[in-house]
Amino acid sequence: MKADIAMADPGPTGRFGEYGGRYVPESLVPACAEVEAAFRGAWSDPAFRARLDSLLADYAGRPTPVTRAERLSNELGVDVLLKREDLTHTGSHKINNVLGQGLLTLAMGKSRMVAETGAGQHGVATATAAALFGLECVVYMGEVDTQRQALNVFRMKLLGAEVVPVTSGSRTLKDAVNEAMRDWVATVADTHYCLGSVMGPHPYPWMVREFQSVVGNEAREQCRAILGGADPDVVVACVGGGSNAAGTFAGFVGTDARLVGVEAAGGSAIGRGIPGVLHGMRSYLLQDEWGQILEAESISAGLDYPGIGPEHSWLADNGRAQYRSASDDEVLDALQLLARTEGIIPALEPAHALAWLVRAAKSGEVAAGSTVMMTLSGRGDKDAETVMGLLS
Ligand SMILES: *Cc1c(COP(=O)(O)O)cnc(C)c1O
């Protein structure tokens, strides 16, 4: 095991090996520097940490439990523990990040948040935090996605946010990120850009990982209590941009556990991508031979991002974490398996992590009798209609 590899502070350059950095227009450099300085101050300020901890407990419902999945374990021949982010307020890990960035917005004396969203989960979470803190909120969403996810658009509006359909490019998530950044350039004096995953320019990949590390830190202690002081053999999480996986891995990187991130087969940046620059960061990206960014494709809108957070690219290259993928068909089977064996309907995203585990347990890639900690990043309500359509 590579015990020397840590998920540390990447320092002022925001580099994870050759990845990360801050590739933004001149006009956004001071804005990123301001966020970095505010976050560094807040993260070492006991009063900020105490306020965030109390919101995570009393508003978001933390700590979330770790559930031993007995019937699923019997089926797979491995011992499965589930970290239950599906039980948080708003139903996924995204609440951990937006409460942190919402408090940071207040700390910077700003009154407005902008965000990008794909399926709408990060938009709903940001609108939730904005309502809680009394902040103005504008969410950029590709026009195609506003049509596919009409219910989430309605939720954001109900929460008081303005939703702006983005009509440029492919009219999906990557274009929404571009528009949110454009807004931020023009409004930076009173606006914070609340980015939704461990991606984008420094300090976002590091800051969002730190806000999500509560998932892994809780899970490590909970697993030790369940396993009589031992750590799991394998820790697995799904990867879109990579925030729930980064938060999970942060808790276990110092143990001997094997770390596995699972991407959608149609959005597999580590498997099929090559390093390049997009949205302010250097990382593995899906691109053609001329450097044009390719559209990722997956049944789960939360995973169809053409890139991956830069720290994951670094963890893949240095071997501390491994990245695998799961196909849409495997994911649908895994979702139904968890529903039937445990009474838990997962979101399509974490069903990717389970789909890999099912395959790995069958093939022996994960040995019989191993203990496996899997982050269940969110609940399946948002996907019920999609799944109904695919299964009928
Ligand atoms: C958004 C989302 C993801 C993907 O985002 P990451 O940053 O990779 O965690 C995964 N699961 C759920 C439930 C989501 O809503």
The ligand as a Gaussian input file, in Angstrom:
#p B3LYP/6-31G(d) Opt

LIG

0 1
 C      -24.347000      14.830000      -8.236000
 C      -24.354000      13.453000      -7.732000
 C      -23.260000      12.582000      -7.917000
 C      -22.054000      12.950000      -8.745000
 O      -21.270000      13.961000      -8.218000
 P      -19.863000      13.727000      -7.515000
 O      -19.291000      15.079000      -7.430000
 O      -19.056000      12.802000      -8.386000
 O      -20.123000      13.131000      -6.188000
 C      -23.298000      11.321000      -7.344000
 N      -24.381000      10.912000      -6.638000
 C      -25.449000      11.704000      -6.445000
 C      -26.588000      11.174000      -5.652000
 C      -25.481000      12.993000      -6.980000
 O      -26.560000      13.772000      -6.781000

